[in-house]
Amino acid sequence: MAEDLQNLYTSGKDEKYAKAAAAERLRGISVGEAMIAEDRDKPSALVLYLMAGAYGHQGDLSRCVELTEQALALKPHQKTWLFSLAERQLSAAQEAQIQAEQARTDGKAGVARDLQSKVGQYLADADESLMKLLTLEPANERALELRRTIIEKKVELSR
């Protein structure tokens, strides 16, 4: 429902659709967390994956990545999920990079170093996710293009 409402908003409809989408995501997160807590021994991969998307839209990229990884641990050959994981890891890396730059600006060198380390780890993880996907589907153009982007980011980081 949240996706449909968001699509209405992005297709030029009223702002109320964006607000309704955000409210629907919050409701979904609440219900999803309850389902995850209830099924600790046997969580649903689909619930985990959908929850990850909701957290991603809310801006909680670390929780988004964590839940996507958990979903893939249950269903490791989901090509679409592997690609999503790599995209989400790249987004988390970019967000951590922005935070690291802000920490440097604020004179928090230790925090900046820790965040910079997270950037490198997210990029390495994204590359690994794409390699798993490319093992399943070697000619996936989107995965190859995203991998090029990740490699470029890793090179920038090493400078």
Secondary structure, DSSP 8 states (H G I E B T S, - for coil): -HHHHHHHHHTT--THHHHHHHHHHHHHHHHHHHHHHHTTTS--HHHHHHHHHHHHHHT-HHHHHHHHHHHHHHSTT-HHHHHHHHHHHHHHHHHHHHHHHHHHHTT-HHHHHHHHHHHHHHHHHHHHHHHHHHHH-TT-HHHHHHHHHHHHHHHHHH-
